[in-house]
Amino acid sequence: VRCSKTEYLQNSHFWPRARNSIRYEEANCDALCYGCHYGDRQNGWEYAKHGEYRDYKLKQLGKKEYEKLRLLAYQTKQFTTQDLQELIQYYTIRLDDMNKLE
């Protein structure tokens, strides 16, 4: 989303993935190349979550959805085995659908 690269992309979690409540929320994720994701400490979005990356997420989601995501990030979530199985099933279907587009 930050540059025009389309290969070797990484998933960037705006709110850290250690926060289980939003680890799998697509609104919390962006595809970035390594340089845009980490780059150096001055240019990588991983280090700009209170600056350029935050501004991007606000524009991408709008204030209302950004605030919902922020509040969700501070909640506690414990996934059950059933929850994780449903996520695997959901993302397997999504991946199959994406592969059909190629």
N, CA, C and O atoms as a printed pandas DataFrame, in Angstrom:
     atom_number atom_name residue_name chain_id  residue_number  x_coord  y_coord  z_coord
0              1         N          VAL        A               1    0.811   -1.208    0.000
1              2        CA          VAL        A               1    0.000    0.000    0.000
2              3         C          VAL        A               1    0.848    1.263    0.000
3              4         O          VAL        A               1    0.364    2.339   -0.351
4              5         N          ARG        A               2    2.075    1.139    0.381
5              6        CA          ARG        A               2    2.912    2.327    0.517
6              7         C          ARG        A               2    3.756    2.576   -0.724
7              8         O          ARG        A               2    4.079    3.723   -1.034
8              9         N          CYS        A               3    4.112    1.532   -1.424
9             10        CA          CYS        A               3    4.891    1.670   -2.657
10            11         C          CYS        A               3    4.231    0.789   -3.716
11            12         O          CYS        A               3    3.168    0.220   -3.471
12            13         N          SER        A               4    4.837    0.675   -4.859
13            14        CA          SER        A               4    4.210   -0.081   -5.949
14            15         C          SER        A               4    4.682   -1.537   -6.023
15            16         O          SER        A               4    4.305   -2.247   -6.955
16            17         N          LYS        A               5    5.484   -1.993   -5.081
17            18        CA          LYS        A               5    5.982   -3.365   -5.120
18            19         C          LYS        A               5    4.844   -4.351   -4.880
19            20         O          LYS        A               5    3.948   -4.105   -4.073
20            21         N          THR        A               6    4.897   -5.468   -5.596
21            22        CA          THR        A               6    3.851   -6.479   -5.476
22            23         C          THR        A               6    4.405   -7.867   -5.148
23            24         O          THR        A               6    3.643   -8.829   -5.050
24            25         N          GLU        A               7    5.715   -7.976   -4.978
25            26        CA          GLU        A               7    6.325   -9.260   -4.646
26            27         C          GLU        A               7    7.027   -9.173   -3.301
27            28         O          GLU        A               7    7.458   -8.105   -2.866
28            29         N          TYR        A               8    7.128  -10.331   -2.655
29            30        CA          TYR        A               8    7.816  -10.444   -1.365
30            31         C          TYR        A               8    7.215   -9.488   -0.328
31            32         O          TYR        A               8    7.931   -8.792    0.391
32            33         N          LEU        A               9    5.903   -9.478   -0.276
33            34        CA          LEU        A               9    5.216   -8.606    0.667
34            35         C          LEU        A               9    5.117   -9.261    2.041
35            36         O          LEU        A               9    5.118  -10.485    2.167
36            37         N          GLN        A              10    5.032   -8.430    3.047
37            38        CA          GLN        A              10    4.878   -8.885    4.422
38            39         C          GLN        A              10    3.580   -8.327    4.983
39            40         O          GLN        A              10    3.068   -7.311    4.514
40            41         N          ASN        A              11    3.064   -9.005    5.987
41            42        CA          ASN        A              11    1.872   -8.511    6.664
42            43         C          ASN        A              11    2.298   -7.607    7.812
43            44         O          ASN        A              11    3.030   -8.027    8.709
44            45         N          SER        A              12    1.842   -6.383    7.775
45            46        CA          SER        A              12    2.107   -5.448    8.857
46            47         C          SER        A              12    0.864   -5.313    9.714
47            48         O          SER        A              12   -0.217   -5.002    9.213
48            49         N          HIS        A              13    1.020   -5.549   11.006
49            50        CA          HIS        A              13   -0.070   -5.340   11.955
50            51         C          HIS        A              13    0.083   -3.935   12.523
51            52         O          HIS        A              13    1.111   -3.616   13.120
52            53         N          PHE        A              14   -0.928   -3.097   12.342
53            54        CA          PHE        A              14   -0.842   -1.752   12.893
54            55         C          PHE        A              14   -0.770   -1.826   14.415
55            56         O          PHE        A              14    0.161   -1.300   15.024
56            57         N          TRP        A              15   -1.756   -2.479   15.025
57            58        CA          TRP        A              15   -1.669   -2.758   16.461
58            59         C          TRP        A              15   -0.944   -4.086   16.568
59            60         O          TRP        A              15   -1.239   -4.991   15.787
60            61         N          PRO        A              16   -0.009   -4.250   17.497
61            62        CA          PRO        A              16    0.827   -5.452   17.549
62            63         C          PRO        A              16    0.024   -6.749   17.553
63            64         O          PRO        A              16   -1.025   -6.842   18.191
64            65         N          ARG        A              17    0.524   -7.733   16.844
65            66        CA          ARG        A              17   -0.177   -9.011   16.736
66            67         C          ARG        A              17   -0.213   -9.762   18.065
67            68         O          ARG        A              17   -0.977  -10.715   18.216
68            69         N          ALA        A              18    0.593   -9.347   19.014
69            70        CA          ALA        A              18    0.543   -9.960   20.344
70            71         C          ALA        A              18   -0.787   -9.670   21.040
71            72         O          ALA        A              18   -1.160  -10.358   21.990
72            73         N          ARG        A              19   -1.486   -8.664   20.570
73            74        CA          ARG        A              19   -2.817   -8.369   21.116
74            75         C          ARG        A              19   -3.812   -9.277   20.401
75            76         O          ARG        A              19   -4.309   -8.950   19.323
76            77         N          ASN        A              20   -4.090  -10.410   21.015
77            78        CA          ASN        A              20   -4.903  -11.446   20.385
78            79         C          ASN        A              20   -6.250  -10.958   19.884
79            80         O          ASN        A              20   -6.769  -11.489   18.901
80            81         N          SER        A              21   -6.820   -9.971   20.530
81            82        CA          SER        A              21   -8.162   -9.523   20.162
82            83         C          SER        A              21   -8.234   -9.001   18.729
83            84         O          SER        A              21   -9.308   -8.999   18.128
84            85         N          ILE        A              22   -7.112   -8.563   18.181
85            86        CA          ILE        A              22   -7.128   -8.030   16.805
86            87         C          ILE        A              22   -6.094   -8.693   15.897
87            88         O          ILE        A              22   -5.878   -8.243   14.772
88            89         N          ARG        A              23   -5.469   -9.738   16.370
89            90        CA          ARG        A              23   -4.419  -10.398   15.588
90            91         C          ARG        A              23   -4.899  -10.787   14.184
91            92         O          ARG        A              23   -4.140  -10.678   13.221
92            93         N          TYR        A              24   -6.133  -11.232   14.064
93            94        CA          TYR        A              24   -6.644  -11.693   12.774
94            95         C          TYR        A              24   -7.641  -10.728   12.145
95            96         O          TYR        A              24   -8.318  -11.092   11.183
96            97         N          GLU        A              25   -7.748   -9.520   12.657
97            98        CA          GLU        A              25   -8.636   -8.512   12.078
98            99         C          GLU        A              25   -7.991   -7.943   10.819
99           100         O          GLU        A              25   -6.905   -7.367   10.878
100          101         N          GLU        A              26   -8.651   -8.104    9.704
101          102        CA          GLU        A              26   -8.080   -7.632    8.443
102          103         C          GLU        A              26   -7.877   -6.119    8.425
103          104         O          GLU        A              26   -6.955   -5.627    7.775
104          105         N          ALA        A              27   -8.718   -5.388    9.123
105          106        CA          ALA        A              27   -8.575   -3.931    9.177
106          107         C          ALA        A              27   -7.284   -3.521    9.884
107          108         O          ALA        A              27   -6.832   -2.387    9.733
108          109         N          ASN        A              28   -6.692   -4.428   10.647
109          110        CA          ASN        A              28   -5.453   -4.152   11.361
110          111         C          ASN        A              28   -4.217   -4.506   10.538
111          112         O          ASN        A              28   -3.092   -4.296   10.991
112          113         N          CYS        A              29   -4.416   -5.036    9.345
113          114        CA          CYS        A              29   -3.314   -5.557    8.541
114          115         C          CYS        A              29   -3.142   -4.802    7.229
115          116         O          CYS        A              29   -4.109   -4.360    6.610
116          117         N          ASP        A              30   -1.876   -4.667    6.824
117          118        CA          ASP        A              30   -1.545   -4.051    5.538
118          119         C          ASP        A              30   -0.388   -4.811    4.916
119          120         O          ASP        A              30    0.516   -5.257    5.622
120          121         N          ALA        A              31   -0.412   -4.960    3.603
121          122        CA          ALA        A              31    0.666   -5.622    2.874
122          123         C          ALA        A              31    1.740   -4.593    2.546
123          124         O          ALA        A              31    1.480   -3.594    1.875
124          125         N          LEU        A              32    2.951   -4.852    3.031
125          126        CA          LEU        A              32    4.073   -3.937    2.801
126          127         C          LEU        A              32    5.306   -4.723    2.381
127          128         O          LEU        A              32    5.503   -5.860    2.811
128          129         N          CYS        A              33    6.129   -4.119    1.545
129          130        CA          CYS        A              33    7.427   -4.716    1.255
130          131         C          CYS        A              33    8.313   -4.523    2.491
131          132         O          CYS        A              33    7.973   -3.749    3.385
132          133         N          TYR        A              34    9.432   -5.219    2.536
133          134        CA          TYR        A              34   10.298   -5.127    3.718
134          135         C          TYR        A              34   10.735   -3.687    3.976
135          136         O          TYR        A              34   10.711   -3.226    5.117
136          137         N          GLY        A              35   11.130   -2.984    2.933
137          138        CA          GLY        A              35   11.604   -1.616    3.101
138          139         C          GLY        A              35   10.556   -0.702    3.696
139          140         O          GLY        A              35   10.864    0.125    4.555
140          141         N          CYS        A              36    9.314   -0.844    3.244
141          142        CA          CYS        A              36    8.229   -0.012    3.785
142          143         C          CYS        A              36    7.817   -0.475    5.181
143          144         O          CYS        A              36    7.417    0.332    6.021
144          145         N          HIS        A              37    7.919   -1.777    5.417
145          146        CA          HIS        A              37    7.512   -2.320    6.709
146          147         C          HIS        A              37    8.541   -1.985    7.791
147          148         O          HIS        A              37    8.209   -1.363    8.800
148          149         N          TYR        A              38    9.775   -2.395    7.576
149          150        CA          TYR        A              38   10.816   -2.173    8.567
150          151         C          TYR        A              38   11.819   -1.114    8.129
151          152         O          TYR        A              38   12.171   -0.227    8.906
152          153         N          GLY        A              39   12.283   -1.208    6.869
153          154        CA          GLY        A              39   13.256   -0.240    6.374
154          155         C          GLY        A              39   14.329    0.034    7.410
155          156         O          GLY        A              39   14.902   -0.882    8.000
156          157         N          ASP        A              40   14.580    1.289    7.610
157          158        CA          ASP        A              40   15.433    1.658    8.734
158          159         C          ASP        A              40   14.536    2.319    9.776
159          160         O          ASP        A              40   13.350    2.534    9.525
160          161         N          ARG        A              41   15.067    2.626   10.887
161          162        CA          ARG        A              41   14.236    3.165   11.982
162          163         C          ARG        A              41   13.613    4.517   11.649
163          164         O          ARG        A              41   12.713    4.963   12.361
164          165         N          GLN        A              42   14.060    5.169   10.606
165          166        CA          GLN        A              42   13.493    6.458   10.234
166          167         C          GLN        A              42   12.385    6.330    9.197
167          168         O          GLN        A              42   11.499    7.182    9.133
168          169         N          ASN        A              43   12.422    5.273    8.381
169          170        CA          ASN        A              43   11.488    5.169    7.267
170          171         C          ASN        A              43   10.477    4.041    7.343
171          172         O          ASN        A              43    9.438    4.111    6.686
172          173         N          GLY        A              44   10.744    3.013    8.118
173          174        CA          GLY        A              44    9.820    1.881    8.191
174          175         C          GLY        A              44    8.572    2.214    8.986
175          176         O          GLY        A              44    8.645    2.841   10.043
176          177         N          TRP        A              45    7.426    1.791    8.470
177          178        CA          TRP        A              45    6.161    2.056    9.156
178          179         C          TRP        A              45    6.072    1.362   10.504
179          180         O          TRP        A              45    5.316    1.794   11.374
180          181         N          GLU        A              46    6.832    0.298   10.687
181          182        CA          GLU        A              46    6.813   -0.379   11.984
182          183         C          GLU        A              46    7.204    0.588   13.100
183          184         O          GLU        A              46    6.827    0.406   14.257
184          185         N          TYR        A              47    7.952    1.599   12.741
185          186        CA          TYR        A              47    8.420    2.569   13.727
186          187         C          TYR        A              47    7.673    3.900   13.622
187          188         O          TYR        A              47    8.060    4.871   14.271
188          189         N          ALA        A              48    6.618    3.959   12.820
189          190        CA          ALA        A              48    5.884    5.216   12.608
190          191         C          ALA        A              48    4.411    5.079   12.968
191          192         O          ALA        A              48    3.556    5.711   12.348
192          193         N          LYS        A              49    4.119    4.266   13.955
193          194        CA          LYS        A              49    2.716    3.994   14.280
194          195         C          LYS        A              49    2.028    5.161   14.969
195          196         O          LYS        A              49    0.814    5.136   15.171
196          197         N          HIS        A              50    2.782    6.166   15.324
197          198        CA          HIS        A              50    2.178    7.369   15.882
198          199         C          HIS        A              50    2.333    8.537   14.915
199          200         O          HIS        A              50    2.076    9.686   15.274
200          201         N          GLY        A              51    2.747    8.241   13.708
201          202        CA          GLY        A              51    2.967    9.283   12.717
202          203         C          GLY        A              51    2.325    8.922   11.394
203          204         O          GLY        A              51    1.101    8.850   11.282
204          205         N          GLU        A              52    3.163    8.696   10.391
205          206        CA          GLU        A              52    2.683    8.455    9.028
206          207         C          GLU        A              52    1.758    7.243    8.936
207          208         O          GLU        A              52    0.731    7.301    8.259
208          209         N          TYR        A              53    2.105    6.157    9.602
209          210        CA          TYR        A              53    1.276    4.947    9.528
210          211         C          TYR        A              53   -0.084    5.200   10.186
211          212         O          TYR        A              53   -1.112    4.769    9.664
212          213         N          ARG        A              54   -0.095    5.880   11.305
213          214        CA          ARG        A              54   -1.358    6.214   11.972
214          215         C          ARG        A              54   -2.218    7.088   11.063
215          216         O          ARG        A              54   -3.423    6.866   10.942
216          217         N          ASP        A              55   -1.609    8.065   10.433
217          218        CA          ASP        A              55   -2.353    8.938    9.517
218          219         C          ASP        A              55   -2.966    8.130    8.373
219          220         O          ASP        A              55   -4.104    8.371    7.969
220          221         N          TYR        A              56   -2.185    7.156    7.852
221          222        CA          TYR        A              56   -2.683    6.297    6.783
222          223         C          TYR        A              56   -3.885    5.482    7.266
223          224         O          TYR        A              56   -4.899    5.403    6.572
224          225         N          LYS        A              57   -3.776    4.874    8.457
225          226        CA          LYS        A              57   -4.874    4.048    8.962
226          227         C          LYS        A              57   -6.130    4.892    9.201
227          228         O          LYS        A              57   -7.239    4.432    8.932
228          229         N          LEU        A              58   -5.971    6.095    9.692
229          230        CA          LEU        A              58   -7.127    6.980    9.881
230          231         C          LEU        A              58   -7.806    7.277    8.553
231          232         O          LEU        A              58   -9.033    7.265    8.456
232          233         N          LYS        A              59   -7.001    7.541    7.538
233          234        CA          LYS        A              59   -7.563    7.824    6.208
234          235         C          LYS        A              59   -8.196    6.563    5.624
235          236         O          LYS        A              59   -9.271    6.631    5.029
236          237         N          GLN        A              60   -7.545    5.423    5.786
237          238        CA          GLN        A              60   -8.031    4.154    5.245
238          239         C          GLN        A              60   -9.349    3.742    5.890
239          240         O          GLN        A              60  -10.281    3.337    5.194
240          241         N          LEU        A              61   -9.433    3.843    7.208
241          242        CA          LEU        A              61  -10.584    3.327    7.943
242          243         C          LEU        A              61  -11.633    4.380    8.267
243          244         O          LEU        A              61  -12.806    4.053    8.447
244          245         N          GLY        A              62  -11.226    5.625    8.343
245          246        CA          GLY        A              62  -12.114    6.662    8.850
246          247         C          GLY        A              62  -12.026    6.683   10.370
247          248         O          GLY        A              62  -11.648    5.687   10.987
248          249         N          LYS        A              63  -12.369    7.801   10.965
249          250        CA          LYS        A              63  -12.209    7.960   12.415
250          251         C          LYS        A              63  -13.027    6.949   13.219
251          252         O          LYS        A              63  -12.545    6.405   14.212
252          253         N          LYS        A              64  -14.252    6.703   12.792
253          254        CA          LYS        A              64  -15.134    5.802   13.539
254          255         C          LYS        A              64  -14.580    4.379   13.569
255          256         O          LYS        A              64  -14.502    3.767   14.635
256          257         N          GLU        A              65  -14.195    3.848   12.407
257          258        CA          GLU        A              65  -13.670    2.476   12.346
258          259         C          GLU        A              65  -12.295    2.377   13.001
259          260         O          GLU        A              65  -11.976    1.365   13.625
260          261         N          TYR        A              66  -11.481    3.424   12.862
261          262        CA          TYR        A              66  -10.169    3.449   13.525
262          263         C          TYR        A              66  -10.366    3.350   15.034
263          264         O          TYR        A              66   -9.674    2.585   15.706
264          265         N          GLU        A              67  -11.305    4.120   15.561
265          266        CA          GLU        A              67  -11.560    4.116   17.002
266          267         C          GLU        A              67  -12.081    2.751   17.453
267          268         O          GLU        A              67  -11.700    2.278   18.524
268          269         N          LYS        A              68  -12.942    2.110   16.662
269          270        CA          LYS        A              68  -13.424    0.765   16.994
270          271         C          LYS        A              68  -12.257   -0.216   17.059
271          272         O          LYS        A              68  -12.181   -1.048   17.963
272          273         N          LEU        A              69  -11.347   -0.108   16.088
273          274        CA          LEU        A              69  -10.178   -0.989   16.059
274          275         C          LEU        A              69   -9.279   -0.715   17.258
275          276         O          LEU        A              69   -8.755   -1.649   17.864
276          277         N          ARG        A              70   -9.098    0.548   17.604
277          278        CA          ARG        A              70   -8.267    0.908   18.748
278          279         C          ARG        A              70   -8.841    0.333   20.042
279          280         O          ARG        A              70   -8.106   -0.220   20.860
280          281         N          LEU        A              71  -10.142    0.463   20.221
281          282        CA          LEU        A              71  -10.776   -0.076   21.423
282          283         C          LEU        A              71  -10.674   -1.596   21.473
283          284         O          LEU        A              71  -10.436   -2.170   22.536
284          285         N          LEU        A              72  -10.852   -2.241   20.338
285          286        CA          LEU        A              72  -10.735   -3.696   20.263
286          287         C          LEU        A              72   -9.317   -4.139   20.607
287          288         O          LEU        A              72   -9.124   -5.195   21.210
288          289         N          ALA        A              73   -8.329   -3.340   20.227
289          290        CA          ALA        A              73   -6.929   -3.683   20.488
290          291         C          ALA        A              73   -6.622   -3.775   21.974
291          292         O          ALA        A              73   -5.690   -4.474   22.371
292          293         N          TYR        A              74   -7.385   -3.087   22.788
293          294        CA          TYR        A              74   -7.129   -3.086   24.225
294          295         C          TYR        A              74   -8.019   -4.061   24.994
295          296         O          TYR        A              74   -8.041   -4.048   26.225
296          297         N          GLN        A              75   -8.744   -4.898   24.274
297          298        CA          GLN        A              75   -9.540   -5.933   24.910
298          299         C          GLN        A              75   -8.731   -7.226   24.979
299          300         O          GLN        A              75   -7.764   -7.409   24.239
300          301         N          THR        A              76   -9.132   -8.097   25.858
301          302        CA          THR        A              76   -8.488   -9.401   25.992
302          303         C          THR        A              76   -9.303  -10.435   25.231
303          304         O          THR        A              76  -10.531  -10.449   25.309
304          305         N          LYS        A              77   -8.616  -11.295   24.499
305          306        CA          LYS        A              77   -9.303  -12.337   23.729
306          307         C          LYS        A              77   -8.512  -13.630   23.858
307          308         O          LYS        A              77   -7.309  -13.666   23.600
308          309         N          GLN        A              78   -9.192  -14.672   24.254
309          310        CA          GLN        A              78   -8.617  -16.008   24.268
310          311         C          GLN        A              78   -9.347  -16.824   23.215
311          312         O          GLN        A              78  -10.559  -17.020   23.311
312          313         N          PHE        A              79   -8.631  -17.294   22.222
313          314        CA          PHE        A              79   -9.240  -18.088   21.160
314          315         C          PHE        A              79   -9.423  -19.527   21.605
315          316         O          PHE        A              79   -8.530  -20.126   22.205
316          317         N          THR        A              80  -10.582  -20.066   21.306
317          318        CA          THR        A              80  -10.823  -21.486   21.537
318          319         C          THR        A              80  -10.316  -22.257   20.328
319          320         O          THR        A              80  -10.018  -21.673   19.286
320          321         N          THR        A              81  -10.223  -23.554   20.474
321          322        CA          THR        A              81   -9.840  -24.399   19.340
322          323         C          THR        A              81  -10.840  -24.215   18.203
323          324         O          THR        A              81  -10.451  -24.157   17.036
324          325         N          GLN        A              82  -12.106  -24.125   18.535
325          326        CA          GLN        A              82  -13.149  -23.913   17.522
326          327         C          GLN        A              82  -12.945  -22.579   16.802
327          328         O          GLN        A              82  -13.065  -22.512   15.579
328          329         N          ASP        A              83  -12.638  -21.527   17.544
329          330        CA          ASP        A              83  -12.368  -20.218   16.932
330          331         C          ASP        A              83  -11.247  -20.326   15.910
331          332         O          ASP        A              83  -11.363  -19.821   14.794
332          333         N          LEU        A              84  -10.170  -20.983   16.294
333          334        CA          LEU        A              84   -9.008  -21.098   15.408
334          335         C          LEU        A              84   -9.314  -21.969   14.196
335          336         O          LEU        A              84   -8.847  -21.679   13.095
336          337         N          GLN        A              85  -10.086  -23.023   14.380
337          338        CA          GLN        A              85  -10.476  -23.864   13.249
338          339         C          GLN        A              85  -11.326  -23.065   12.257
339          340         O          GLN        A              85  -11.168  -23.213   11.045
340          341         N          GLU        A              86  -12.218  -22.228   12.762
341          342        CA          GLU        A              86  -13.039  -21.398   11.889
342          343         C          GLU        A              86  -12.199  -20.374   11.142
343          344         O          GLU        A              86  -12.460  -20.095    9.972
344          345         N          LEU        A              87  -11.191  -19.808   11.805
345          346        CA          LEU        A              87  -10.294  -18.872   11.130
346          347         C          LEU        A              87   -9.506  -19.560   10.020
347          348         O          LEU        A              87   -9.345  -19.012    8.929
348          349         N          ILE        A              88   -9.020  -20.760   10.308
349          350        CA          ILE        A              88   -8.286  -21.518    9.290
350          351         C          ILE        A              88   -9.185  -21.792    8.091
351          352         O          ILE        A              88   -8.765  -21.625    6.946
352          353         N          GLN        A              89  -10.402  -22.204    8.348
353          354        CA          GLN        A              89  -11.342  -22.478    7.260
354          355         C          GLN        A              89  -11.627  -21.206    6.458
355          356         O          GLN        A              89  -11.612  -21.230    5.227
356          357         N          TYR        A              90  -11.885  -20.110    7.148
357          358        CA          TYR        A              90  -12.181  -18.839    6.487
358          359         C          TYR        A              90  -11.020  -18.393    5.595
359          360         O          TYR        A              90  -11.234  -18.026    4.440
360          361         N          TYR        A              91   -9.791  -18.422    6.123
361          362        CA          TYR        A              91   -8.649  -17.948    5.353
362          363         C          TYR        A              91   -8.225  -18.933    4.265
363          364         O          TYR        A              91   -7.633  -18.522    3.267
364          365         N          THR        A              92   -8.511  -20.205    4.436
365          366        CA          THR        A              92   -8.258  -21.166    3.368
366          367         C          THR        A              92   -9.149  -20.847    2.167
367          368         O          THR        A              92   -8.692  -20.878    1.024
368          369         N          ILE        A              93  -10.406  -20.543    2.428
369          370        CA          ILE        A              93  -11.332  -20.164    1.348
370          371         C          ILE        A              93  -10.885  -18.862    0.710
371          372         O          ILE        A              93  -10.890  -18.746   -0.516
372          373         N          ARG        A              94  -10.500  -17.881    1.511
373          374        CA          ARG        A              94  -10.044  -16.586    0.980
374          375         C          ARG        A              94   -8.815  -16.765    0.092
375          376         O          ARG        A              94   -8.718  -16.149   -0.969
376          377         N          LEU        A              95   -7.878  -17.607    0.527
377          378        CA          LEU        A              95   -6.672  -17.854   -0.253
378          379         C          LEU        A              95   -7.018  -18.550   -1.565
379          380         O          LEU        A              95   -6.475  -18.200   -2.613
380          381         N          ASP        A              96   -7.901  -19.516   -1.517
381          382        CA          ASP        A              96   -8.348  -20.192   -2.746
382          383         C          ASP        A              96   -8.972  -19.189   -3.711
383          384         O          ASP        A              96   -8.701  -19.226   -4.911
384          385         N          ASP        A              97   -9.803  -18.297   -3.188
385          386        CA          ASP        A              97  -10.435  -17.281   -4.040
386          387         C          ASP        A              97   -9.386  -16.347   -4.656
387          388         O          ASP        A              97   -9.499  -15.973   -5.823
388          389         N          MET        A              98   -8.387  -15.978   -3.890
389          390        CA          MET        A              98   -7.330  -15.108   -4.417
390          391         C          MET        A              98   -6.527  -15.806   -5.500
391          392         O          MET        A              98   -6.164  -15.196   -6.505
392          393         N          ASN        A              99   -6.250  -17.094   -5.291
393          394        CA          ASN        A              99   -5.475  -17.852   -6.280
394          395         C          ASN        A              99   -6.254  -17.994   -7.590
395          396         O          ASN        A              99   -5.646  -18.088   -8.656
396          397         N          LYS        A             100   -7.559  -18.010   -7.530
397          398        CA          LYS        A             100   -8.372  -18.101   -8.739
398          399         C          LYS        A             100   -8.275  -16.828   -9.578
399          400         O          LYS        A             100   -8.504  -16.869  -10.787
400          401         N          LEU        A             101   -7.944  -15.716   -8.961
401          402        CA          LEU        A             101   -7.824  -14.446   -9.665
402          403         C          LEU        A             101   -6.561  -14.362  -10.510
403          404         O          LEU        A             101   -6.474  -13.539  -11.421
404          405         N          GLU        A             102   -5.598  -15.198  -10.216
405          406        CA          GLU        A             102   -4.316  -15.151  -10.956
406          407         C          GLU        A             102   -4.433  -15.714  -12.347
407          408         O          GLU        A             102   -3.449  -15.744  -13.085
